[in-house]
Each structure stands twice: as C-alpha cells, then as structure tokens.
Amino acid sequence: MNLEEYFARTGYKGSLEKQDLETLTDIFQHHIRAVPFENLSIHCGERITLELEQVYNKIVQRKRGGWCMENNQLLGWVLKCLGYDTTFLGAYVFNPHQNAYGTIMTHLLVKVVIDGKAYIVDGGFGVSYQMWQPMELVSGKDQPQAPGVFRFTEKNAVWYLEKMRRKQYIPNQNFSNSDLLEKKECRKVYMFSLEPRTVEDFRFQCTYLQTSPESLFTKKSICTLQTTDGFRALIGWTFTETTYNYKENMDLVEFVTLEEEEVEKTLKEKFNITLERKLVPINVKGPYTI
C-alpha cells in the first residue's frame, strides 16, 4: 500500500505537502471522478470485506470501486498519511419510501479538521447526492455545489444533511415516471453524530447489507461515477447520464435500457471497470433515486 500508487489510480498530481482546504478538495474530486461508488461484488458472487489492505487491492490495484465503507475508509487512510486530522463518523441514511431515517448505522464518512474548522468529506454516496467539495460542518448554512445546494442542520447534537436539486429535463419520456427519479426538490440524505467511530463499528452492517433480502444493496446492482459535469449510473440494466445545469436551473437526465450483452461493455467504457466474475444485474423497485 503506497500513496504514489493511489494517486496514479486517481490521476491526482498536485501538492502532497499542504494540508489546506484547496488541496483536500482537489484530492477528493480526483477520487470521486476515478473511483466508482458500486456494489457489484454482491451481484458477482464476491464478498465485500472491510480489511484496508483488501480495500486497497480492490480499488487501487484492480481498479474497481466500492461502497462507503470502502471508499471513505481508503480516503481516510490517504488523508491521514498526508497529515490531515481525520475522524470516522457513522450516519443513518434516509429512506424516502418509508419517510424515515434507517435504524442501523450503515454509512461511514470522514470528518477532517483544518485550521480549527471541521469539514465532512464523503466520497461514498454516489449519484446526485454525492458532494463534490468538502462541506463545512456548520448548521443552517446553504453550501451550493455543482450537484445542487447542500445544507447541514444540527439539533440536540444530531446533524442532518439535506440537498436541494434543480429541475430535471428528461428527453426520453418513457422514463419520466421512473422510480429511479427523485420527485422532491428538497431531499433528506442522512443524519449523524460527531461520536468518533472505527471500522470495527461497521462489521455487522457490512455483512447485513450484502446478505439481507431487506437490504437495498441486494435488491439493486449499482455503479455510479462522478464526471466533470455530472454523473453516470448503471442500476440494473438502466444506464443514466446526468449533466448538471444543462440549462438554467435544470439538469439533463438521459436514460437508456441496456441489453444483457451491453452491460459489460458499458462498465468498461463508462466506468473503467472490468469484472473478474459474471455480473447478474438486478433492479427491484425500491428506495434508490438519482
């Protein structure tokens, strides 16, 4: 495990000496544009583990992606090696179908402190809820980014993340009522406390999320990657490409349904992923929107 190999994977060529917000943002953006948020292992008969060496091997050497416990663990390791003040936190993800936050802490994220200011760095959420810049941990302040306007609010030591999106232009009207489309303009994302966590706190969740029939991740095969102007997503057989601010206050969302033989080619061409085992795509209707 070495930083040079990681940065070759993400394409980052900037400073490794400065521990400032600008450098952190640059490192972070290279990560989310090179490393997909994906759960394909579950649907290839592979097991997802939390061992950092195996996460490194998967993402850096095998050029795969991962979910939050992999992406953010790796990112946290990189930042710590560079001298940043980092802490893992745990979040409860909002389920729009149940209109409630999850009861299991399933999301791992990273807090980074620079010059006395705390920021949340989360490279493991994907689709349109993926932040593009570290977010200052301050309550009630709108933080506009390319994907939309993010905001934290704090109440009784619990922090809530929400996102306001633009309107969506969908050229293929066959998908205008897709359950993958987020209908609300303002969406709750997750809630968390500032209690420090370790990877050990996610052992049960890691097993549960890849084995339980109730888990979103067993119901959907997901691969998403941020681009310079939006993001791509392959969910089951549905490939979408979103361009932010395509027109004033409007995002372009393009949908296409792939044939079985196009899936592998699309993963390679659009996500730079080559799987070692056969993927069995799945998309059971449920709480996952773009």
C-alpha positions as CSV (number, residue, x, y, z in Angstrom):
1,M,0.0,0.0,0.0
2,N,1.5,3.3,-1.1
3,L,0.3,6.8,-1.8
4,E,2.0,7.0,-5.2
5,E,0.0,4.1,-6.5
6,Y,-3.2,5.5,-5.1
7,F,-2.6,8.9,-6.8
8,A,-1.7,7.2,-10.0
9,R,-5.2,5.5,-9.8
10,T,-7.0,8.8,-9.2
11,G,-4.8,10.9,-11.5
12,Y,-4.0,13.5,-8.8
13,K,-0.7,15.3,-9.5
14,G,-0.9,18.2,-7.1
15,S,0.8,19.0,-3.8
16,L,1.3,16.4,-1.1
17,E,2.8,18.8,1.3
18,K,0.0,21.2,2.0
19,Q,-2.8,20.3,4.4
20,D,-5.2,23.0,3.3
21,L,-8.8,23.0,2.1
22,E,-7.8,23.6,-1.6
23,T,-5.6,20.6,-1.6
24,L,-8.1,18.4,0.2
25,T,-10.8,19.4,-2.3
26,D,-8.5,18.6,-5.3
27,I,-7.6,15.1,-3.8
28,F,-11.3,14.5,-3.1
29,Q,-12.5,15.4,-6.5
30,H,-9.9,13.2,-8.2
31,H,-11.1,10.3,-6.1
32,I,-14.8,10.6,-6.9
33,R,-14.2,11.0,-10.6
34,A,-11.9,8.0,-10.8
35,V,-13.4,5.6,-8.2
36,P,-17.0,4.5,-8.7
37,F,-19.5,4.1,-5.9
38,E,-20.6,0.5,-6.6
39,N,-21.8,-2.7,-5.0
40,L,-21.2,-5.0,-8.0
41,S,-19.3,-7.6,-5.9
42,I,-22.6,-8.6,-4.2
43,H,-24.0,-9.5,-7.7
44,C,-20.9,-11.2,-8.9
45,G,-20.7,-13.7,-6.0
46,E,-17.8,-11.9,-4.3
47,R,-17.7,-10.9,-0.7
48,I,-17.1,-7.3,0.4
49,T,-14.6,-7.0,3.3
50,L,-13.5,-4.1,5.5
51,E,-9.9,-5.1,5.7
52,L,-8.0,-2.0,4.5
53,E,-5.4,-4.0,2.5
54,Q,-8.1,-5.8,0.6
55,V,-10.0,-2.5,0.0
56,Y,-6.7,-1.0,-1.3
57,N,-6.1,-4.0,-3.6
58,K,-9.7,-3.9,-4.9
59,I,-9.9,-0.1,-5.6
60,V,-6.3,0.8,-6.4
61,Q,-4.8,-2.3,-8.0
62,R,-7.8,-4.0,-9.5
63,K,-9.3,-0.6,-10.5
64,R,-12.7,-1.3,-9.0
65,G,-15.0,1.0,-6.9
66,G,-16.7,0.3,-3.6
67,W,-19.4,1.5,-1.3
68,C,-19.0,4.0,1.6
69,M,-17.1,1.6,3.9
70,E,-14.5,1.0,1.2
71,N,-14.3,4.4,-0.5
72,N,-14.3,6.5,2.7
73,Q,-12.0,4.1,4.6
74,L,-9.4,4.4,1.8
75,L,-9.8,8.1,1.5
76,G,-9.5,8.5,5.3
77,W,-6.3,6.4,5.2
78,V,-4.8,8.6,2.4
79,L,-5.6,11.8,4.2
80,K,-4.2,10.5,7.5
81,C,-1.0,9.5,5.7
82,L,-0.7,13.1,4.3
83,G,-1.1,14.6,7.8
84,Y,-4.7,15.6,7.9
85,D,-6.6,15.5,11.2
86,T,-9.3,12.9,10.3
87,T,-12.0,11.0,12.2
88,F,-14.5,8.4,11.0
89,L,-18.2,9.1,11.7
90,G,-21.3,7.0,11.3
91,A,-24.6,8.0,9.7
92,Y,-28.2,6.7,9.3
93,V,-29.4,7.0,5.8
94,F,-32.8,8.5,4.9
95,N,-35.3,6.1,3.3
96,P,-37.7,8.2,1.1
97,H,-40.2,5.3,0.7
98,Q,-40.6,5.0,4.5
99,N,-40.1,8.7,5.0
100,A,-37.7,7.9,7.9
101,Y,-34.1,7.5,8.7
102,G,-32.7,4.0,8.9
103,T,-32.4,2.4,12.3
104,I,-29.0,0.8,11.5
105,M,-25.8,3.0,11.2
106,T,-24.9,1.9,7.7
107,H,-22.9,4.9,6.3
108,L,-19.3,5.7,7.1
109,L,-18.0,9.2,6.5
110,V,-14.9,11.2,7.3
111,K,-14.5,14.4,9.3
112,V,-11.5,16.5,8.6
113,V,-10.3,19.4,10.7
114,I,-8.3,22.2,9.1
115,D,-7.2,25.3,11.0
116,G,-9.8,24.7,13.6
117,K,-12.7,24.3,11.1
118,A,-14.4,20.9,10.7
119,Y,-15.4,19.6,7.3
120,I,-17.3,16.5,6.2
121,V,-15.6,14.5,3.4
122,D,-17.9,11.8,1.9
123,G,-16.7,10.0,-1.2
124,G,-19.1,7.1,-0.8
125,F,-22.7,8.1,-1.6
126,G,-22.9,8.3,-5.4
127,V,-25.5,9.6,-7.8
128,S,-26.8,13.2,-7.3
129,Y,-26.3,13.1,-3.5
130,Q,-22.5,12.8,-3.9
131,M,-21.0,16.0,-2.6
132,W,-18.2,17.4,-4.9
133,Q,-16.5,19.5,-2.2
134,P,-15.8,19.0,1.5
135,M,-18.7,20.5,3.4
136,E,-18.0,22.9,6.3
137,L,-19.7,21.4,9.4
138,V,-21.9,24.4,10.2
139,S,-25.6,24.4,10.9
140,G,-28.2,26.1,8.7
141,K,-25.8,27.4,6.0
142,D,-26.6,26.7,2.3
143,Q,-23.5,25.3,0.6
144,P,-24.0,25.5,-3.2
145,Q,-22.1,23.0,-5.3
146,A,-22.4,21.7,-8.9
147,P,-24.8,18.9,-7.9
148,G,-27.1,21.3,-6.1
149,V,-27.4,23.1,-2.7
150,F,-26.4,21.0,0.3
151,R,-27.1,22.0,3.9
152,F,-26.4,20.7,7.4
153,T,-28.7,21.4,10.3
154,E,-28.0,20.5,13.9
155,K,-30.5,19.7,16.6
156,N,-29.7,18.2,20.0
157,A,-26.2,17.2,18.9
158,V,-27.6,15.3,15.8
159,W,-26.6,16.6,12.4
160,Y,-28.8,16.3,9.3
161,L,-27.7,16.6,5.7
162,E,-30.2,17.6,3.0
163,K,-29.9,18.5,-0.6
164,M,-31.9,20.9,-2.8
165,R,-31.8,19.9,-6.5
166,R,-32.7,21.6,-9.8
167,K,-35.5,20.7,-12.1
168,Q,-34.9,17.8,-14.4
169,Y,-35.2,17.6,-18.2
170,I,-35.8,14.0,-19.4
171,P,-35.7,13.7,-23.2
172,N,-36.8,10.1,-23.1
173,Q,-40.3,10.5,-21.8
174,N,-40.7,6.7,-21.4
175,F,-38.6,7.3,-18.2
176,S,-40.4,10.4,-16.9
177,N,-42.1,8.4,-14.2
178,S,-39.2,6.1,-13.4
179,D,-39.0,5.1,-9.7
180,L,-35.3,6.0,-10.1
181,L,-36.1,9.7,-10.4
182,E,-36.3,11.8,-7.3
183,K,-39.6,13.7,-7.3
184,K,-38.9,16.1,-4.4
185,E,-36.9,19.2,-4.9
186,C,-35.5,19.0,-1.3
187,R,-34.3,15.6,-0.1
188,K,-33.1,14.4,3.3
189,V,-29.9,12.4,2.8
190,Y,-28.7,11.2,6.2
191,M,-28.2,12.0,9.9
192,F,-25.2,11.5,12.1
193,S,-23.5,12.5,15.4
194,L,-19.9,13.6,16.0
195,E,-19.1,10.5,18.0
196,P,-15.8,9.0,16.6
197,R,-16.2,5.6,15.0
198,T,-13.9,2.9,13.9
199,V,-14.2,0.5,11.1
200,E,-15.0,-2.2,13.7
201,D,-18.3,-0.4,14.3
202,F,-19.4,-1.4,10.8
203,R,-18.6,-5.2,10.8
204,F,-22.3,-6.2,11.3
205,Q,-23.6,-3.7,8.8
206,C,-21.1,-4.8,6.2
207,T,-22.4,-8.4,6.4
208,Y,-26.0,-7.4,6.8
209,L,-26.1,-5.1,3.7
210,Q,-24.7,-7.7,1.4
211,T,-26.8,-10.6,2.6
212,S,-30.2,-9.4,3.9
213,P,-33.1,-9.6,1.5
214,E,-34.2,-6.3,3.1
215,S,-31.0,-4.5,2.0
216,L,-31.1,-2.0,-0.8
217,F,-27.8,-3.4,-2.0
218,T,-29.1,-6.9,-2.5
219,K,-32.1,-5.5,-4.4
220,K,-30.1,-3.4,-6.8
221,S,-26.8,-3.7,-8.7
222,I,-25.4,-0.2,-8.6
223,C,-22.4,1.5,-10.3
224,T,-22.1,5.3,-10.3
225,L,-19.3,7.6,-11.2
226,Q,-19.0,11.4,-11.0
227,T,-17.8,13.2,-14.1
228,T,-16.6,16.8,-14.7
229,D,-20.2,18.0,-15.4
230,G,-22.5,15.4,-13.7
231,F,-22.5,11.7,-13.1
232,R,-23.2,8.3,-14.7
233,A,-25.1,5.5,-13.2
234,L,-25.8,1.9,-14.1
235,I,-28.6,0.5,-11.9
236,G,-29.7,-3.0,-13.0
237,W,-29.9,-2.7,-16.8
238,T,-30.7,1.1,-16.7
239,F,-27.9,3.4,-17.7
240,T,-28.3,7.1,-16.9
241,E,-26.2,10.1,-17.6
242,T,-26.9,13.3,-15.8
243,T,-25.5,16.7,-16.8
244,Y,-25.7,19.4,-14.1
245,N,-27.0,22.8,-15.1
246,Y,-27.6,21.8,-18.7
247,K,-29.9,24.8,-18.9
248,E,-30.5,27.5,-16.3
249,N,-31.6,25.7,-13.1
250,M,-32.2,22.5,-15.0
251,D,-30.3,19.2,-15.1
252,L,-30.3,16.9,-18.2
253,V,-31.1,13.3,-17.3
254,E,-30.7,10.7,-20.1
255,F,-31.9,7.2,-19.7
256,V,-31.3,4.0,-21.8
257,T,-32.1,0.4,-21.1
258,L,-29.2,-1.9,-21.9
259,E,-29.4,-5.4,-23.4
260,E,-27.6,-8.1,-21.4
261,E,-24.6,-8.1,-23.7
262,E,-24.2,-4.3,-23.4
263,V,-23.7,-4.3,-19.6
264,E,-20.1,-5.5,-19.6
265,K,-19.1,-3.1,-22.4
266,T,-20.8,-0.2,-20.6
267,L,-19.0,-0.9,-17.4
268,K,-15.7,-0.9,-19.2
269,E,-16.3,2.2,-21.4
270,K,-18.2,4.4,-19.0
271,F,-16.8,3.3,-15.6
272,N,-13.4,1.8,-16.5
273,I,-14.4,-1.4,-14.6
274,T,-13.6,-4.9,-15.8
275,L,-15.2,-7.6,-13.6
276,E,-13.5,-10.9,-12.9
277,R,-16.8,-12.7,-12.4
278,K,-20.1,-12.6,-14.3
279,L,-22.4,-9.8,-13.1
280,V,-26.1,-10.7,-12.6
281,P,-27.8,-7.3,-12.9
282,I,-30.9,-6.6,-10.7
283,N,-33.2,-3.7,-10.0
284,V,-36.0,-4.4,-7.7
285,K,-38.2,-1.4,-7.2
286,G,-37.2,0.4,-4.0
287,P,-35.8,3.4,-2.3
288,Y,-32.9,4.5,-4.5
289,T,-33.2,7.6,-6.6
290,I,-31.0,9.7,-8.7
